[in-house]
Amino acid sequence: MTPPAPSRIISPPPPRKAPGTLRLHYDPASTTCRPIILFASEAGIPLDYNLIDLFSDENRSDWYTRLTPNQAVPLLEHGDFVLTESSAILKYLADLFDSPAYPKELKARARVNEAMDFFNTYLMRDYVYGLVYARVLAHYRLPGPAQQQAIALHEPRAARRLRALDTMIGPKPFICGDQITLADYFGSGVVTAGELIGFDLRPWSNVWRWLNTMKSLSTWDEVHAGFYGWRSAVEAQGLGVNTFGKNTGGTGLKNKEPTKKERA
């Protein structure tokens, strides 16, 4: 089951779920919710979807704060068990349904964990927060010249992370080998965030090829409808790679070696 279209109306707490129901609280545009929805849709995992409208601050409501003081999505309820964090939820669902996307063999599983941690640390920090959210979300913007200085700092760092990802993927169809894993689902949510600012991934040819492989999944377009709607809204506002007066030809980064300062 794929999620319903967002209503943009703050709703009361959802009705009590049936015992054993897997309920996912989500926003369809969220970088960290989309991987879970894509994985569940592709694997045929039945989820009860409950929309949490981040743009209307529904995540700050009293009933949701009681579930997670962090007031974030995604959040999974399974009976009385409550789990947050996208990576943890993906692994829980994969184990619960015995999915080959999270291999049982120790070293193969370690590689998947390694890649997911790479996305969750380096790329989230330097690429998603440092470049994308800094442009499109007001609460991540800095005042005055500090904004452009911060983006200038993260640009070469993000290029370095993408170069590392490009090497990690190499000629393989998926990040960890010939078969799709949780690393691919999780990573696709992170990397596609750049589309909000018109970011061009073609300089990293393996990343570009891999992402297009992910986009060929049968439920990709349906799962990402909410994200594409957000992207259109951002484009209409002119919030992209050229927002701060840099004519970058739609890329924003150069695939070059970072300086010592940029290596930090």
ZAGU-306348 format. One record per residue: residue number from 1; residue in one letter; x, z, y of N, C-alpha, C in turn. Coordinates in steps of 0.02 Angstrom, whole numbers. Example, Ala and Ser with C-alpha at 12.3 -4.5 7.8 and 13.67 -1.06 7.14 Angstrom:
<tizas>
{tiza 1 A {660 390 -284} {615 390 -225} {660 390 -165}}
{tiza 2 S {642 354 -112} {684 357 -53} {645 394 2}}
</tizas>
This chain:
<tizas>
{tiza 1 M {42 0 -60} {0 0 0} {44 0 62}}
{tiza 2 T {32 -45 107} {68 -47 170} {27 -12 224}}
{tiza 3 P {59 11 277} {25 54 325} {-26 17 368}}
{tiza 4 P {-75 53 393} {-123 23 438} {-93 10 506}}
{tiza 5 A {-126 -32 545} {-102 -45 613} {-109 18 655}}
{tiza 6 P {-63 28 703} {-67 88 745} {-128 88 789}}
{tiza 7 S {-157 147 799} {-219 153 838} {-205 171 910}}
{tiza 8 R {-145 203 922} {-128 228 989} {-179 279 1013}}
{tiza 9 I {-213 312 968} {-259 366 985} {-237 429 949}}
{tiza 10 I {-228 483 986} {-207 545 954} {-265 573 914}}
{tiza 11 S {-254 585 851} {-307 607 807} {-297 680 788}}
{tiza 12 P {-350 713 764} {-344 782 739} {-305 782 674}}
{tiza 13 P {-289 840 647} {-254 842 583} {-292 803 531}}
{tiza 14 P {-258 765 488} {-293 726 437} {-326 772 386}}
{tiza 15 P {-377 748 352} {-411 789 301} {-363 809 246}}
{tiza 16 R {-380 863 211} {-337 887 157} {-330 832 104}}
{tiza 17 K {-270 825 79} {-256 773 30} {-271 799 -40}}
{tiza 18 A {-282 753 -86} {-293 771 -156} {-229 798 -186}}
{tiza 19 P {-234 843 -235} {-174 870 -266} {-129 815 -294}}
{tiza 20 G {-65 820 -279} {-17 772 -304} {-10 710 -261}}
{tiza 21 T {-50 703 -209} {-46 645 -165} {20 645 -126}}
{tiza 22 L {49 587 -120} {109 578 -78} {86 552 -11}}
{tiza 23 R {90 595 40} {68 575 107} {128 566 152}}
{tiza 24 L {134 508 182} {189 494 228} {162 493 299}}
{tiza 25 H {187 537 341} {173 537 412} {225 492 445}}
{tiza 26 Y {204 444 483} {250 391 505} {228 360 571}}
{tiza 27 D {274 325 603} {258 278 656} {284 210 633}}
{tiza 28 P {244 157 638} {263 93 608} {323 60 640}}
{tiza 29 A {340 78 702} {397 47 735} {462 86 724}}
{tiza 30 S {457 145 697} {514 190 691} {570 162 649}}
{tiza 31 T {632 168 673} {691 146 637} {697 180 569}}
{tiza 32 T {678 243 565} {687 282 504} {625 283 459}}
{tiza 33 C {568 262 485} {507 257 443} {504 191 407}}
{tiza 34 R {524 138 439} {518 71 409} {552 64 342}}
{tiza 35 P {612 93 332} {644 87 266} {602 118 210}}
{tiza 36 I {570 174 223} {529 207 172} {468 164 155}}
{tiza 37 I {436 137 206} {376 96 195} {395 33 158}}
{tiza 38 L {452 3 176} {475 -58 142} {490 -44 68}}
{tiza 39 F {527 10 56} {544 28 -13} {481 41 -54}}
{tiza 40 A {435 81 -27} {373 97 -63} {332 35 -76}}
{tiza 41 S {329 -9 -26} {290 -71 -34} {319 -116 -87}}
{tiza 42 E {385 -124 -87} {418 -167 -135} {416 -138 -206}}
{tiza 43 A {420 -71 -210} {422 -39 -276} {353 -21 -303}}
{tiza 44 G {301 -33 -263} {234 -16 -286} {220 58 -289}}
{tiza 45 I {252 96 -246} {242 169 -244} {181 185 -201}}
{tiza 46 P {131 219 -228} {71 233 -189} {81 289 -139}}
{tiza 47 L {74 274 -76} {79 324 -23} {15 325 17}}
{tiza 48 D {-3 385 39} {-59 395 84} {-29 398 154}}
{tiza 49 Y {-41 346 195} {-8 341 260} {-49 375 315}}
{tiza 50 N {-16 417 354} {-48 448 412} {-7 432 474}}
{tiza 51 L {-37 393 519} {-3 372 580} {10 430 627}}
{tiza 52 I {72 437 649} {91 485 701} {115 443 760}}
{tiza 53 D {76 441 813} {91 397 869} {143 429 915}}
{tiza 54 L {205 408 909} {259 438 949} {250 423 1023}}
{tiza 55 F {223 365 1040} {215 346 1110} {161 388 1144}}
{tiza 56 S {119 421 1105} {68 466 1133} {85 539 1121}}
{tiza 57 D {146 552 1096} {170 621 1084} {128 658 1032}}
{tiza 58 E {99 622 985} {61 656 933} {106 700 890}}
{tiza 59 N {169 682 887} {217 721 848} {229 790 878}}
{tiza 60 R {207 801 939} {214 866 972} {151 909 966}}
{tiza 61 S {102 885 931} {40 924 923} {53 987 883}}
{tiza 62 D {9 1036 890} {19 1100 857} {20 1093 781}}
{tiza 63 W {-28 1054 754} {-32 1049 681} {30 1015 652}}
{tiza 64 Y {57 965 689} {116 930 662} {179 973 669}}
{tiza 65 T {183 1010 723} {240 1054 734} {243 1109 681}}
{tiza 66 R {185 1129 655} {184 1178 600} {215 1148 537}}
{tiza 67 L {207 1082 528} {238 1050 470} {313 1042 479}}
{tiza 68 T {334 1023 539} {405 1014 553} {421 1034 625}}
{tiza 69 P {455 1089 635} {474 1110 703} {516 1058 739}}
{tiza 70 N {547 1013 702} {587 960 733} {544 906 765}}
{tiza 71 Q {479 906 750} {430 861 780} {449 787 773}}
{tiza 72 A {477 770 716} {501 701 705} {465 669 646}}
{tiza 73 V {468 603 645} {448 564 587} {510 532 558}}
{tiza 74 P {509 517 493} {455 524 445} {450 594 417}}
{tiza 75 L {393 609 387} {383 671 351} {341 656 290}}
{tiza 76 L {362 682 233} {327 671 170} {297 737 146}}
{tiza 77 E {233 735 128} {200 792 94} {185 771 22}}
{tiza 78 H {205 814 -24} {190 803 -95} {163 869 -122}}
{tiza 79 G {98 876 -122} {68 941 -136} {87 990 -81}}
{tiza 80 D {116 1046 -100} {138 1096 -51} {210 1085 -29}}
{tiza 81 F {241 1033 -54} {311 1019 -38} {314 973 23}}
{tiza 82 V {353 994 73} {361 955 135} {434 935 141}}
{tiza 83 L {446 871 153} {514 845 158} {521 801 219}}
{tiza 84 T {574 812 257} {589 770 315} {655 733 303}}
{tiza 85 E {672 690 350} {733 648 349} {725 588 303}}
{tiza 86 S {733 530 333} {722 466 298} {763 459 235}}
{tiza 87 S {827 474 239} {871 467 181} {849 512 123}}
{tiza 88 A {831 574 140} {809 621 88} {743 599 56}}
{tiza 89 I {698 573 97} {633 550 71} {642 490 25}}
{tiza 90 L {685 443 44} {698 386 2} {725 407 -66}}
{tiza 91 K {772 453 -67} {802 476 -130} {751 514 -172}}
{tiza 92 Y {709 553 -140} {658 591 -176} {609 543 -211}}
{tiza 93 L {586 494 -174} {538 446 -203} {571 405 -259}}
{tiza 94 A {633 386 -248} {667 346 -300} {675 386 -364}}
{tiza 95 D {693 449 -358} {699 491 -418} {631 506 -449}}
{tiza 96 L {581 517 -407} {514 533 -432} {486 475 -474}}
{tiza 97 F {501 414 -452} {474 355 -487} {527 319 -529}}
{tiza 98 D {583 352 -539} {636 326 -582} {656 255 -562}}
{tiza 99 S {668 245 -497} {684 178 -471} {757 160 -482}}
{tiza 100 P {771 99 -504} {840 76 -511} {875 67 -444}}
{tiza 101 A {837 72 -389} {867 66 -323} {911 126 -306}}
{tiza 102 Y {906 179 -346} {950 238 -338} {980 251 -406}}
{tiza 103 P {1037 219 -422} {1064 221 -490} {1079 291 -515}}
{tiza 104 K {1072 299 -580} {1086 364 -611} {1160 374 -624}}
{tiza 105 E {1197 320 -636} {1268 325 -650} {1304 355 -590}}
{tiza 106 L {1347 405 -602} {1375 447 -548} {1410 407 -494}}
{tiza 107 K {1455 362 -513} {1494 326 -463} {1451 275 -425}}
{tiza 108 A {1405 244 -461} {1360 196 -427} {1316 232 -377}}
{tiza 109 R {1291 291 -395} {1251 331 -349} {1292 354 -289}}
{tiza 110 A {1354 372 -302} {1399 394 -248} {1409 338 -197}}
{tiza 111 R {1414 276 -220} {1422 219 -174} {1360 210 -130}}
{tiza 112 V {1302 219 -160} {1240 215 -121} {1238 270 -69}}
{tiza 113 N {1255 331 -89} {1257 387 -42} {1307 374 14}}
{tiza 114 E {1365 347 -4} {1417 332 45} {1391 284 98}}
{tiza 115 A {1359 230 76} {1334 180 123} {1279 209 167}}
{tiza 116 M {1234 248 138} {1180 278 177} {1207 326 229}}
{tiza 117 D {1257 365 211} {1288 410 259} {1323 372 315}}
{tiza 118 F {1353 315 298} {1385 273 349} {1334 250 400}}
{tiza 119 F {1277 226 377} {1224 206 423} {1199 264 465}}
{tiza 120 N {1191 322 432} {1160 379 464} {1205 413 515}}
{tiza 121 T {1269 399 512} {1316 430 559} {1342 379 609}}
{tiza 122 Y {1389 337 587} {1424 292 633} {1378 241 666}}
{tiza 123 L {1339 205 627} {1297 153 657} {1239 182 697}}
{tiza 124 M {1209 236 674} {1156 267 713} {1182 291 780}}
{tiza 125 R {1242 320 781} {1270 348 843} {1290 293 892}}
{tiza 126 D {1332 247 868} {1363 199 914} {1320 137 926}}
{tiza 127 Y {1280 118 879} {1240 56 884} {1168 71 905}}
{tiza 128 V {1134 114 868} {1063 125 882} {1055 168 945}}
{tiza 129 Y {1085 228 946} {1077 271 1004} {1120 248 1063}}
{tiza 130 G {1182 227 1049} {1228 210 1103} {1211 146 1138}}
{tiza 131 L {1184 96 1102} {1170 31 1133} {1096 16 1140}}
{tiza 132 V {1057 29 1088} {987 7 1087} {942 57 1123}}
{tiza 133 Y {940 118 1098} {895 167 1128} {913 182 1200}}
{tiza 134 A {977 178 1216} {998 190 1286} {967 139 1333}}
{tiza 135 R {948 82 1308} {917 30 1350} {841 33 1349}}
{tiza 136 V {812 49 1292} {740 40 1285} {699 104 1287}}
{tiza 137 L {730 162 1281} {694 225 1282} {718 268 1341}}
{tiza 138 A {671 284 1384} {689 317 1447} {726 383 1436}}
{tiza 139 H {707 422 1385} {738 488 1376} {809 484 1349}}
{tiza 140 Y {833 424 1333} {903 417 1313} {946 386 1368}}
{tiza 141 R {916 368 1423} {954 339 1478} {987 392 1520}}
{tiza 142 L {1045 375 1547} {1082 420 1591} {1072 398 1663}}
{tiza 143 P {1079 444 1711} {1068 425 1781} {1127 386 1809}}
{tiza 144 G {1111 337 1852} {1161 302 1890} {1215 267 1849}}
{tiza 145 P {1276 267 1874} {1331 232 1841} {1348 259 1772}}
{tiza 146 A {1328 321 1758} {1343 351 1693} {1312 311 1636}}
{tiza 147 Q {1256 278 1650} {1222 238 1598} {1266 180 1576}}
{tiza 148 Q {1291 141 1624} {1332 83 1606} {1398 105 1576}}
{tiza 149 Q {1425 161 1599} {1488 186 1572} {1479 205 1498}}
{tiza 150 A {1423 237 1483} {1410 257 1413} {1402 196 1368}}
{tiza 151 I {1366 146 1392} {1356 85 1353} {1423 49 1343}}
{tiza 152 A {1464 47 1396} {1530 15 1390} {1574 51 1339}}
{tiza 153 L {1565 116 1332} {1603 154 1283} {1580 138 1212}}
{tiza 154 H {1514 132 1203} {1487 122 1136} {1493 49 1112}}
{tiza 155 E {1497 1 1157} {1500 -69 1136} {1557 -83 1087}}
{tiza 156 P {1620 -67 1105} {1674 -82 1057} {1670 -39 994}}
{tiza 157 R {1643 21 1000} {1635 63 941} {1584 33 893}}
{tiza 158 A {1529 8 922} {1479 -24 880} {1507 -86 846}}
{tiza 159 A {1548 -124 882} {1580 -183 853} {1624 -163 795}}
{tiza 160 R {1659 -108 803} {1702 -84 749} {1661 -65 687}}
{tiza 161 R {1604 -32 698} {1561 -12 642} {1532 -73 607}}
{tiza 162 L {1512 -123 646} {1484 -183 616} {1537 -222 577}}
{tiza 163 R {1598 -220 602} {1652 -252 565} {1664 -217 499}}
{tiza 164 A {1660 -151 499} {1667 -112 437} {1611 -129 389}}
{tiza 165 L {1550 -134 415} {1493 -152 372} {1502 -222 344}}
{tiza 166 D {1526 -268 385} {1537 -336 362} {1586 -338 303}}
{tiza 167 T {1639 -297 308} {1687 -293 254} {1657 -259 193}}
{tiza 168 M {1617 -208 204} {1584 -172 149} {1540 -218 108}}
{tiza 169 I {1503 -261 143} {1458 -307 108} {1498 -362 73}}
{tiza 170 G {1546 -392 108} {1586 -445 79} {1543 -502 54}}
{tiza 171 P {1560 -532 -3} {1521 -589 -29} {1459 -568 -69}}
{tiza 172 K {1449 -502 -77} {1394 -478 -119} {1326 -492 -87}}
{tiza 173 P {1274 -502 -127} {1207 -511 -98} {1180 -448 -66}}
{tiza 174 F {1199 -389 -93} {1176 -326 -66} {1236 -280 -53}}
{tiza 175 I {1224 -226 -19} {1279 -184 5} {1321 -157 -52}}
{tiza 176 C {1289 -135 -105} {1326 -103 -160} {1335 -148 -221}}
{tiza 177 G {1316 -210 -216} {1325 -254 -274} {1273 -308 -280}}
{tiza 178 D {1257 -326 -340} {1210 -381 -353} {1137 -359 -350}}
{tiza 179 Q {1124 -294 -352} {1055 -269 -353} {1040 -230 -289}}
{tiza 180 I {979 -236 -266} {958 -199 -206} {957 -124 -221}}
{tiza 181 T {978 -84 -172} {977 -11 -179} {947 20 -117}}
{tiza 182 L {942 86 -118} {916 122 -60} {959 109 2}}
{tiza 183 A {1023 96 -8} {1067 82 49} {1044 21 87}}
{tiza 184 D {1018 -29 52} {994 -90 85} {930 -76 123}}
{tiza 185 Y {884 -38 93} {822 -21 128} {837 20 191}}
{tiza 186 F {878 71 183} {893 115 240} {932 76 293}}
{tiza 187 G {982 38 272} {1023 2 320} {986 -51 358}}
{tiza 188 S {937 -83 326} {900 -135 360} {861 -107 420}}
{tiza 189 G {836 -46 414} {801 -15 470} {848 -2 528}}
{tiza 190 V {909 19 513} {958 34 564} {981 -30 599}}
{tiza 191 V {999 -80 560} {1028 -141 589} {976 -181 629}}
{tiza 192 T {914 -184 606} {864 -222 643} {846 -190 709}}
{tiza 193 A {864 -128 721} {850 -98 786} {879 -139 843}}
{tiza 194 G {935 -174 830} {966 -215 881} {923 -272 906}}
{tiza 195 E {872 -291 866} {828 -345 888} {788 -325 950}}
{tiza 196 L {782 -261 962} {746 -238 1022} {780 -260 1086}}
{tiza 197 I {846 -271 1083} {883 -292 1143} {911 -363 1134}}
{tiza 198 G {885 -401 1087} {909 -469 1077} {980 -473 1051}}
{tiza 199 F {1000 -423 1013} {1069 -419 990} {1084 -473 937}}
{tiza 200 D {1140 -507 944} {1159 -562 900} {1208 -539 848}}
{tiza 201 L {1188 -540 785} {1231 -517 730} {1272 -573 698}}
{tiza 202 R {1264 -634 722} {1298 -690 689} {1374 -686 688}}
{tiza 203 P {1407 -652 736} {1479 -645 730} {1501 -607 667}}
{tiza 204 W {1456 -568 637} {1470 -532 575} {1431 -568 519}}
{tiza 205 S {1462 -619 492} {1425 -667 449} {1397 -635 386}}
{tiza 206 N {1432 -587 357} {1406 -554 297} {1346 -510 313}}
{tiza 207 V {1349 -476 370} {1292 -436 392} {1232 -481 405}}
{tiza 208 W {1244 -536 439} {1191 -583 455} {1157 -610 392}}
{tiza 209 R {1198 -630 343} {1173 -657 280} {1133 -604 242}}
{tiza 210 W {1161 -544 237} {1128 -489 201} {1060 -473 233}}
{tiza 211 L {1058 -469 300} {996 -451 333} {943 -504 321}}
{tiza 212 N {962 -567 320} {914 -620 306} {890 -617 234}}
{tiza 213 T {932 -594 189} {909 -582 120} {856 -528 119}}
{tiza 214 M {866 -474 156} {817 -421 160} {751 -446 190}}
{tiza 215 K {757 -490 240} {697 -515 273} {656 -562 228}}
{tiza 216 S {686 -584 174} {650 -627 127} {608 -587 77}}
{tiza 217 L {611 -520 79} {570 -479 35} {496 -491 49}}
{tiza 218 S {456 -487 -2} {386 -509 2} {345 -470 53}}
{tiza 219 T {360 -406 63} {319 -365 109} {352 -354 176}}
{tiza 220 W {409 -387 189} {447 -374 251} {404 -383 313}}
{tiza 221 D {373 -441 321} {337 -456 382} {279 -408 394}}
{tiza 222 E {243 -392 342} {187 -346 349} {211 -276 369}}
{tiza 223 V {264 -253 337} {291 -187 352} {317 -183 424}}
{tiza 224 H {344 -238 449} {377 -238 514} {332 -262 572}}
{tiza 225 A {268 -270 559} {223 -294 612} {224 -248 672}}
{tiza 226 G {222 -183 661} {224 -136 717} {289 -139 756}}
{tiza 227 F {344 -146 720} {410 -152 753} {413 -215 795}}
{tiza 228 Y {388 -271 769} {390 -333 806} {346 -329 868}}
{tiza 229 G {292 -291 864} {251 -280 923} {288 -242 977}}
{tiza 230 W {326 -191 956} {368 -154 1003} {421 -200 1033}}
{tiza 231 R {451 -241 992} {503 -287 1016} {475 -333 1069}}
{tiza 232 S {414 -359 1059} {383 -403 1109} {371 -366 1174}}
{tiza 233 A {351 -302 1170} {340 -263 1230} {405 -251 1268}}
{tiza 234 V {459 -238 1231} {524 -229 1263} {547 -293 1297}}
{tiza 235 E {538 -349 1263} {557 -414 1292} {519 -427 1356}}
{tiza 236 A {455 -409 1357} {413 -420 1417} {437 -379 1476}}
{tiza 237 Q {469 -322 1462} {495 -279 1515} {565 -299 1537}}
{tiza 238 G {595 -348 1503} {662 -369 1521} {716 -320 1503}}
{tiza 239 L {704 -278 1452} {753 -228 1432} {794 -257 1374}}
{tiza 240 G {852 -285 1390} {892 -316 1338} {966 -311 1353}}
{tiza 241 V {1005 -352 1321} {1078 -345 1328} {1102 -363 1398}}
{tiza 242 N {1062 -399 1437} {1084 -418 1504} {1054 -372 1558}}
{tiza 243 T {1023 -318 1538} {989 -274 1585} {1035 -248 1640}}
{tiza 244 F {1098 -237 1623} {1143 -204 1670} {1192 -253 1701}}
{tiza 245 G {1170 -318 1706} {1209 -366 1744} {1265 -398 1706}}
{tiza 246 K {1266 -392 1640} {1319 -422 1600} {1293 -485 1566}}
{tiza 247 N {1323 -542 1583} {1303 -604 1551} {1340 -611 1485}}
{tiza 248 T {1310 -587 1432} {1344 -584 1367} {1320 -637 1319}}
{tiza 249 G {1277 -681 1342} {1254 -734 1298} {1213 -709 1240}}
{tiza 250 G {1180 -651 1248} {1136 -625 1197} {1170 -584 1144}}
{tiza 251 T {1234 -567 1154} {1269 -529 1103} {1281 -458 1126}}
{tiza 252 G {1313 -448 1183} {1326 -381 1206} {1390 -352 1179}}
{tiza 253 L {1418 -381 1126} {1480 -356 1096} {1527 -413 1083}}
{tiza 254 K {1590 -396 1079} {1640 -444 1057} {1673 -417 994}}
{tiza 255 N {1683 -461 947} {1713 -441 883} {1788 -437 891}}
{tiza 256 K {1812 -384 923} {1883 -377 938} {1907 -309 917}}
{tiza 257 E {1973 -300 916} {2002 -236 899} {1990 -186 955}}
{tiza 258 P {1970 -124 940} {1958 -74 992} {2024 -45 1017}}
{tiza 259 T {2022 -19 1078} {2080 17 1104} {2083 86 1073}}
{tiza 260 K {2137 123 1087} {2144 190 1059} {2086 234 1081}}
{tiza 261 K {2066 229 1144} {2011 270 1169} {1946 253 1132}}
{tiza 262 E {1936 188 1118} {1874 166 1086} {1872 185 1012}}
{tiza 263 R {1929 202 982} {1931 219 912} {1902 289 898}}
{tiza 264 A {1893 329 950} {1871 398 941} {1804 401 906}}
</tizas>
